[in-house]
Amino acid sequence: MALDEPKDSDDLFDVKGHKFVVDKVFMEKAQTIKIDFNGMGFSLDSSIELGQGGNCGGCSGGTCG
């Protein structure tokens, strides 16, 4: 998840005043994306298996650098 400006290849969703930009191809694969804020950060849930990152703040692709 990152801050971004919408592009032609993105879908834009407005949920309760919050705007979400999602790549159209990713959205077709994910079908539904659930975003929760748990007080410590955000959790994302979709039909795509993204793997588990480590317990550090700089994880990418399931590994920490």
C-alpha positions as CSV (number, residue, x, y, z in Angstrom):
1,M,0.0,0.0,0.0
2,A,1.3,3.4,-0.9
3,L,0.2,7.0,-1.7
4,D,-0.3,7.4,-5.4
5,E,-2.1,9.4,-8.1
6,P,-4.6,7.6,-10.3
7,K,-3.4,6.6,-13.8
8,D,-5.5,5.4,-16.8
9,S,-4.6,1.9,-15.8
10,D,-6.2,2.3,-12.4
11,D,-9.6,2.1,-10.8
12,L,-10.5,4.7,-8.3
13,F,-12.8,3.9,-5.3
14,D,-14.2,6.3,-2.8
15,V,-15.1,4.6,0.5
16,K,-16.5,6.8,3.2
17,G,-14.5,9.8,1.9
18,H,-11.3,7.8,1.6
19,K,-10.0,7.4,-2.0
20,F,-8.3,4.2,-3.0
21,V,-6.4,3.7,-6.3
22,V,-6.1,0.1,-7.5
23,D,-4.4,-1.2,-10.6
24,K,-7.2,-2.6,-12.9
25,V,-5.3,-5.8,-13.7
26,F,-4.6,-6.5,-10.0
27,M,-8.3,-5.7,-9.2
28,E,-9.5,-8.3,-11.8
29,K,-7.3,-10.9,-10.1
30,A,-8.1,-9.9,-6.5
31,Q,-11.8,-9.6,-7.0
32,T,-12.4,-8.2,-3.6
33,I,-9.9,-6.4,-1.4
34,K,-10.6,-5.9,2.3
35,I,-8.5,-3.2,4.2
36,D,-8.6,-3.0,8.0
37,F,-6.8,-0.6,10.3
38,N,-6.0,-2.3,13.6
39,G,-4.5,0.7,15.5
40,M,-0.9,-0.5,14.7
41,G,-1.2,-0.4,10.9
42,F,-3.2,-1.8,8.0
43,S,-4.0,-5.3,7.0
44,L,-5.0,-6.3,3.5
45,D,-7.0,-9.4,2.5
46,S,-7.8,-10.6,-1.0
47,S,-8.2,-13.8,-2.9
48,I,-4.6,-13.5,-4.1
49,E,-2.0,-15.3,-1.9
50,L,0.7,-12.6,-1.3
51,G,2.8,-14.6,1.1
52,Q,3.9,-13.6,4.6
53,G,6.5,-10.9,5.2
54,G,8.9,-10.8,8.1
55,N,8.4,-8.8,11.3
56,C,10.3,-5.8,10.1
57,G,9.2,-2.5,8.5
58,G,11.0,-3.0,5.2
59,C,9.6,-6.3,3.8
60,S,9.1,-6.8,0.1
61,G,8.2,-9.9,-1.8
62,G,8.0,-12.0,1.4
63,T,11.6,-11.2,2.4
64,C,13.2,-8.5,4.5
65,G,16.2,-6.5,3.2
